[in-house]
Amino acid sequence: MRYASRIFTLAALCLVASANAQNYPARSIRFIVPFPPGGPTDVLARVLGQRLAEQVGQPVVLDNRPGAGGNLGLELAARAAPDGYTIVLGAPPLAISPHLYAKLNYDPVRDFEPISLVGSMPNVLLVHPSVPAKSLKELVQLARANPGRLNFGSGGAGTSNHLGSELLKSMTKIDMVHVPYKGASQAMLGLIGGQIDVVVIGTPTAIPQIQAGKVRALAVLSARRLPAIANVPTANEAGFRGYEVSTWYGVLAPAGTPKDIIARLNAEHGKVMTAPASRERIIGAGFDPMTSTPQQFADFIKSENVRWGKVIREAGIRAE
C-alpha cells in the first residue's frame, strides 16, 4: 500500500510539473548577469532579455551581479529555485573556475541545466608596434630566441586573455612573462603605452586600436577571418592549428528545472538568435550569434573544462 502511495505521489508531482510547464511563464523571469552594466556583454544580455520578454509575454528583469570573476552571479543562480523563473548568463568561468579556486560555492556541472549557447566573441593576438614580429610565426621565433624577454598582459590571473597567451606558450613551448592588470582595458592601455609586448583581447577593444595603427594584429584566434580586419590571418592559417580562443556565452537554469521548461527556453533563445533585428544588434556589439541544444551546450562546457584545465595546470595558475 505504501509503495502504491509513493507511485501515486510521484505521478501527481509529474502532472503538476507538466501543468506548470504548459502555463510557463506566468510571471517575470529573473536574468542574472554576472558582469557589470555597460560594455559588450551587457549589450548581449539586454538583447536577449528584451527579445525573450517580447516572445514569452512576461518581463525579463536583468540582475547584474558582478564579482569574484563572475562566480558571484553563478553562485546566486545555482541556489535559486529550479522553477524556470531564474536564468543566468554563463561564460568561460564555468569551465575555468574549478581549476583556479581551491573551493567554489557551486558546482559548474551539477548545479546547472544548460539551455543554449548564445554567442561568442573572437579574440585577437596583438603586439606593440616596436615588437619586431610581423606574424605569429615570427613572434614565436622571437620568443624562442629570447626566453623570458617578452611579456604579455592580461585582465588578471585566469581571465580568458591570460589563458589565451598561456595556451600559446603551452602549444609552442615558449617563455613569456605574465603582467596582470586589473582589467583587460588596462592591459590594452599597457600595450599601447609600450609597457607590455603582447596581449590577447576581444574584438570590440582590439579593432579600433588596430585600425588607428596603435597596435599590430598578428592573428585572429577564431575559425575564420573577421570582416573588419580581413587582412589579419587566423592562427590556423598561420600554421598554429587549434589555437582558437573565443569568449563564449550561454544561458543556464538551476539544476532540477523541469525539462519541458528547459526545452521551451531553448526554443525561445533559438528564435532570439535567428531574428534579423536581434542578430544585427548582437553582431554590432562584436559577437557571433550562436544556438545549440541543451546537450550540445553541456558537452561544450565539459570540453572547455578539459581544455583549460590542462593549460592552468601546466602554467601553475591560481586565483589571486
Backbone torsions as a table, in degrees:
resi	resn	phi	psi	omega
1	MET	NA	-42.8	179.7
2	ARG	-63.6	-38.3	178.7
3	TYR	-63.3	-43.5	179.3
4	ALA	-63.5	-36.8	179.7
5	SER	-64.7	-39.3	178.9
6	ARG	-64.9	-41.4	178.5
7	ILE	-61.5	-42.7	179.8
8	PHE	-62.8	-43.5	179.8
9	THR	-62.4	-43.8	179.0
10	LEU	-62.3	-42.8	178.9
11	ALA	-62.9	-39.7	179.7
12	ALA	-65.0	-42.0	178.2
13	LEU	-62.4	-41.1	178.6
14	CYS	-62.4	-39.3	179.0
15	LEU	-66.4	-40.1	178.3
16	VAL	-63.9	-44.0	179.2
17	ALA	-61.6	-41.4	179.7
18	SER	-64.3	-42.3	179.5
19	ALA	-64.9	-41.2	178.8
20	ASN	-62.0	-40.5	-179.8
21	ALA	-64.5	-38.3	-179.8
22	GLN	-67.4	-33.6	-179.5
23	ASN	-88.2	-1.5	-174.7
24	TYR	-78.0	138.7	-5.4
25	PRO	-92.4	143.8	-179.9
26	ALA	-103.5	-4.1	179.5
27	ARG	-155.1	-176.2	-175.0
28	SER	-66.8	152.8	178.8
29	ILE	-109.6	131.4	177.0
30	ARG	-88.3	125.4	-178.6
31	PHE	-114.6	99.5	-178.8
32	ILE	-78.3	129.1	178.8
33	VAL	-118.5	108.7	-174.1
34	PRO	-77.1	32.7	-177.4
35	PHE	-138.3	156.3	-179.5
36	PRO	-71.0	156.8	175.4
37	PRO	-61.5	152.8	-179.1
38	GLY	90.5	157.0	178.9
39	GLY	87.8	172.0	-175.2
40	PRO	-60.6	-38.5	-178.1
41	THR	-63.1	-38.1	179.0
42	ASP	-66.6	-35.6	176.0
43	VAL	-61.4	-46.2	179.3
44	LEU	-58.9	-46.8	-178.7
45	ALA	-63.5	-39.9	-178.1
46	ARG	-69.9	-38.8	175.8
47	VAL	-62.0	-45.0	179.4
48	LEU	-61.4	-48.2	-177.0
49	GLY	-64.4	-45.5	-177.7
50	GLN	-65.0	-45.8	-178.2
51	ARG	-68.8	-39.9	178.7
52	LEU	-62.3	-41.5	178.3
53	ALA	-60.0	-43.0	178.8
54	GLU	-62.3	-38.8	-175.3
55	GLN	-74.4	-38.1	-175.2
56	VAL	-97.0	-9.0	176.7
57	GLY	76.1	20.5	177.0
58	GLN	-137.1	150.9	178.7
59	PRO	-62.8	144.1	171.1
60	VAL	-117.6	111.2	-170.8
61	VAL	-98.3	115.4	178.0
62	LEU	-73.7	133.9	-179.7
63	ASP	-127.1	93.1	-179.8
64	ASN	-73.1	119.9	180.0
65	ARG	-131.3	72.8	179.2
66	PRO	-73.5	163.2	175.4
67	GLY	134.3	148.2	177.0
68	ALA	54.5	42.5	177.3
69	GLY	63.3	30.3	-179.1
70	GLY	93.2	-8.9	-174.6
71	ASN	-76.9	-23.8	179.0
72	LEU	-63.2	-50.3	179.8
73	GLY	-64.4	-38.4	178.5
74	LEU	-65.3	-38.3	178.2
75	GLU	-64.6	-42.2	178.0
76	LEU	-60.1	-42.4	-179.9
77	ALA	-66.6	-39.6	-179.1
78	ALA	-62.4	-29.8	-177.2
79	ARG	-91.4	-4.3	-177.5
80	ALA	-74.6	160.5	178.4
81	ALA	-64.1	135.6	-178.4
82	PRO	-84.3	62.4	-174.9
83	ASP	-117.5	6.1	179.4
84	GLY	88.4	-1.9	-177.8
85	TYR	-100.8	8.2	169.5
86	THR	-135.2	125.8	173.3
87	ILE	-129.6	164.8	-176.4
88	VAL	-142.1	146.6	176.2
89	LEU	-88.8	109.1	179.9
90	GLY	-91.2	159.7	-176.8
91	ALA	-152.8	-174.4	-177.0
92	PRO	-50.5	-27.2	176.6
93	PRO	-53.7	-25.4	176.9
94	LEU	-59.5	-35.4	-178.5
95	ALA	-96.7	-22.8	-173.5
96	ILE	-93.3	-42.3	-172.2
97	SER	-57.2	-38.1	179.9
98	PRO	-58.0	-23.8	-178.1
99	HIS	-95.0	-13.5	-177.6
100	LEU	-96.1	-34.7	-172.6
101	TYR	-107.7	137.0	177.8
102	ALA	-64.3	-30.3	-180.0
103	LYS	-147.0	131.3	173.1
104	LEU	-113.1	150.3	178.7
105	ASN	-89.5	16.9	174.1
106	TYR	-155.6	160.9	176.3
107	ASP	-107.4	117.9	-175.2
108	PRO	-59.9	-23.2	-179.4
109	VAL	-99.0	-51.7	-173.2
110	ARG	-74.0	-25.1	-171.9
111	ASP	-93.1	2.9	-177.3
112	PHE	-135.0	153.1	169.3
113	GLU	-110.1	107.3	177.4
114	PRO	-61.1	140.6	178.1
115	ILE	-106.8	-59.0	-179.9
116	SER	-167.0	144.0	162.2
117	LEU	-67.0	144.0	-178.1
118	VAL	-126.2	-20.4	-179.5
119	GLY	-177.5	162.1	174.2
120	SER	-141.9	151.8	179.3
121	MET	-118.5	115.4	179.3
122	PRO	-65.2	151.9	173.7
123	ASN	-109.1	157.8	179.1
124	VAL	-127.0	138.9	174.7
125	LEU	-91.0	121.7	-176.1
126	LEU	-117.4	152.7	171.0
127	VAL	-130.7	158.9	173.0
128	HIS	-70.1	145.4	-178.3
129	PRO	-56.7	-21.3	179.9
130	SER	-77.2	-14.6	-179.8
131	VAL	-72.7	122.8	-175.3
132	PRO	-80.3	58.4	177.2
133	ALA	-139.2	123.4	-178.4
134	LYS	-102.4	-0.6	179.4
135	SER	-149.5	166.3	178.7
136	LEU	-64.6	-38.3	178.1
137	LYS	-61.7	-43.2	178.9
138	GLU	-65.6	-35.0	178.3
139	LEU	-64.2	-44.0	179.5
140	VAL	-63.8	-42.2	178.0
141	GLN	-62.3	-41.1	179.1
142	LEU	-63.7	-42.6	-180.0
143	ALA	-66.3	-37.4	178.9
144	ARG	-66.9	-36.1	-179.6
145	ALA	-76.8	-18.3	-177.1
146	ASN	-135.4	67.0	-176.6
147	PRO	-58.9	129.6	178.6
148	GLY	79.1	-0.1	-179.0
149	ARG	-86.8	-34.4	178.0
150	LEU	-86.3	147.6	174.9
151	ASN	-127.2	160.2	179.3
152	PHE	-134.0	144.4	-179.5
153	GLY	-100.6	163.1	176.7
154	SER	-155.0	173.2	175.7
155	GLY	-84.7	10.6	179.2
156	GLY	130.4	163.2	-177.7
157	ALA	-60.0	127.8	176.4
158	GLY	87.1	-2.1	176.2
159	THR	-73.1	163.2	-176.8
160	SER	-63.3	-33.7	179.0
161	ASN	-74.9	-26.9	172.4
162	HIS	-66.7	-50.7	-177.1
163	LEU	-67.9	-27.5	176.9
164	GLY	-61.6	-40.7	177.1
165	SER	-76.0	-35.6	177.6
166	GLU	-64.7	-34.0	177.4
167	LEU	-64.1	-41.1	177.0
168	LEU	-62.8	-42.5	177.4
169	LYS	-59.3	-43.7	-178.6
170	SER	-66.1	-41.6	-177.2
171	MET	-70.1	-34.6	-172.4
172	THR	-109.0	-6.7	180.0
173	LYS	60.0	42.2	176.1
174	ILE	-102.0	165.5	-178.5
175	ASP	-119.3	110.8	173.4
176	MET	-127.9	152.0	-175.4
177	VAL	-95.0	131.3	179.6
178	HIS	-82.9	131.2	174.8
179	VAL	-120.9	100.0	-178.2
180	PRO	-79.4	141.6	173.6
181	TYR	-115.8	178.2	-179.5
182	LYS	-86.7	4.7	178.4
183	GLY	178.3	159.6	-177.7
184	ALA	-64.0	-34.8	-179.5
185	SER	-65.2	-35.7	177.1
186	GLN	-69.1	-34.7	176.5
187	ALA	-64.5	-38.2	177.8
188	MET	-64.2	-41.0	177.0
189	LEU	-63.1	-37.3	176.8
190	GLY	-63.5	-38.0	177.9
191	LEU	-67.7	-46.9	179.9
192	ILE	-59.5	-38.3	-178.3
193	GLY	-80.9	-5.2	178.1
194	GLY	83.8	9.2	178.1
195	GLN	-74.8	-25.5	176.5
196	ILE	-129.0	162.7	-175.4
197	ASP	-98.8	-32.9	-170.3
198	VAL	-138.0	146.7	170.1
199	VAL	-152.0	143.7	170.8
200	VAL	-105.9	124.4	-171.5
201	ILE	-151.6	157.8	-177.5
202	GLY	-67.6	155.2	-175.1
203	THR	-61.5	-38.4	-179.2
204	PRO	-59.0	-33.6	177.9
205	THR	-82.6	-36.6	-172.9
206	ALA	-75.4	-46.6	-168.4
207	ILE	-59.6	-46.0	178.8
208	PRO	-58.8	-37.6	-178.8
209	GLN	-74.0	-32.4	174.6
210	ILE	-64.3	-48.4	-177.6
211	GLN	-65.8	-27.7	178.2
212	ALA	-82.7	-6.6	178.8
213	GLY	77.8	15.1	-178.3
214	LYS	-84.0	-19.8	178.1
215	VAL	-139.3	164.3	177.9
216	ARG	-115.2	127.8	178.2
217	ALA	-89.9	127.2	179.3
218	LEU	-101.2	-31.0	-177.7
219	ALA	-161.5	143.4	170.4
220	VAL	-91.3	128.5	-174.7
221	LEU	-96.2	54.2	178.9
222	SER	-140.4	177.1	-174.7
223	ALA	-72.1	-23.1	-178.0
224	ARG	-140.9	162.4	178.3
225	ARG	-67.1	160.6	179.7
226	LEU	-103.5	131.5	-177.6
227	PRO	-54.7	-36.5	-176.7
228	ALA	-69.0	-24.8	178.2
229	ILE	-134.9	57.4	-171.5
230	ALA	-63.1	-18.7	179.6
231	ASN	-81.4	-6.9	-179.3
232	VAL	-91.9	120.8	-178.0
233	PRO	-73.8	159.9	171.4
234	THR	-77.0	161.4	176.6
235	ALA	-63.0	-34.8	176.8
236	ASN	-60.5	-44.0	178.4
237	GLU	-63.9	-31.6	-178.6
238	ALA	-80.0	0.8	177.2
239	GLY	98.6	7.8	-179.7
240	PHE	-110.5	71.6	-174.9
241	ARG	-64.1	132.8	179.8
242	GLY	91.1	-4.0	178.4
243	TYR	-86.5	79.5	179.1
244	GLU	-123.8	128.6	-179.0
245	VAL	-136.9	102.1	175.9
246	SER	-119.6	145.2	175.5
247	THR	-89.5	112.2	-173.4
248	TRP	-102.6	160.1	179.7
249	TYR	-139.3	145.0	177.7
250	GLY	-153.5	162.3	-177.8
251	VAL	-106.0	136.1	-179.6
252	LEU	-132.9	163.3	174.3
253	ALA	-126.0	163.0	177.1
254	PRO	-60.5	147.2	177.7
255	ALA	-57.7	140.6	-178.7
256	GLY	95.6	-6.6	174.8
257	THR	-60.8	131.5	-176.3
258	PRO	-52.6	139.7	-177.2
259	LYS	-59.9	-34.3	179.3
260	ASP	-62.8	-38.0	179.7
261	ILE	-72.1	-39.5	176.0
262	ILE	-59.5	-43.5	179.6
263	ALA	-63.5	-40.2	179.1
264	ARG	-64.4	-46.2	179.7
265	LEU	-65.0	-36.9	177.2
266	ASN	-61.4	-45.3	-180.0
267	ALA	-64.0	-40.6	-178.9
268	GLU	-67.2	-39.7	177.7
269	HIS	-68.2	-32.4	174.6
270	GLY	-61.1	-39.2	177.9
271	LYS	-66.1	-40.6	179.2
272	VAL	-59.6	-46.7	-173.2
273	MET	-74.9	-15.7	178.8
274	THR	-103.2	-7.9	178.2
275	ALA	-71.6	127.7	-175.5
276	PRO	-54.0	-42.1	-176.3
277	ALA	-65.8	-45.4	-179.4
278	SER	-71.4	-36.9	176.3
279	ARG	-59.6	-41.9	-178.9
280	GLU	-62.3	-42.5	179.8
281	ARG	-67.8	-40.0	-178.9
282	ILE	-66.9	-44.0	177.6
283	ILE	-64.0	-39.8	179.1
284	GLY	-62.9	-25.1	178.3
285	ALA	-86.0	-2.3	176.2
286	GLY	102.7	10.2	-177.9
287	PHE	-105.0	153.5	166.5
288	ASP	-95.9	116.8	178.3
289	PRO	-62.6	142.9	-178.3
290	MET	-136.7	155.5	169.7
291	THR	-136.8	159.6	176.6
292	SER	-164.1	167.2	168.6
293	THR	-81.5	162.5	174.9
294	PRO	-57.1	-39.3	-178.8
295	GLN	-68.5	-39.4	177.3
296	GLN	-61.9	-39.6	178.3
297	PHE	-66.2	-43.2	178.4
298	ALA	-60.4	-44.0	179.2
299	ASP	-64.9	-36.8	179.5
300	PHE	-64.6	-43.7	179.1
301	ILE	-59.9	-42.4	179.9
302	LYS	-64.0	-41.2	-179.8
303	SER	-68.3	-37.5	176.4
304	GLU	-66.3	-36.2	178.0
305	ASN	-60.5	-45.4	179.0
306	VAL	-65.3	-45.5	-176.6
307	ARG	-60.4	-53.3	-175.1
308	TRP	-77.8	-24.7	175.3
309	GLY	-60.8	-41.0	178.9
310	LYS	-63.6	-45.3	-179.7
311	VAL	-63.0	-44.7	-177.5
312	ILE	-64.8	-42.0	179.0
313	ARG	-64.2	-45.5	-178.7
314	GLU	-63.7	-35.3	-178.9
315	ALA	-86.3	-11.6	-179.0
316	GLY	66.4	37.2	-176.2
317	ILE	-84.0	136.0	171.9
318	ARG	-130.1	152.5	179.0
319	ALA	-63.7	141.8	-178.8
320	GLU	-81.7	NA	NA
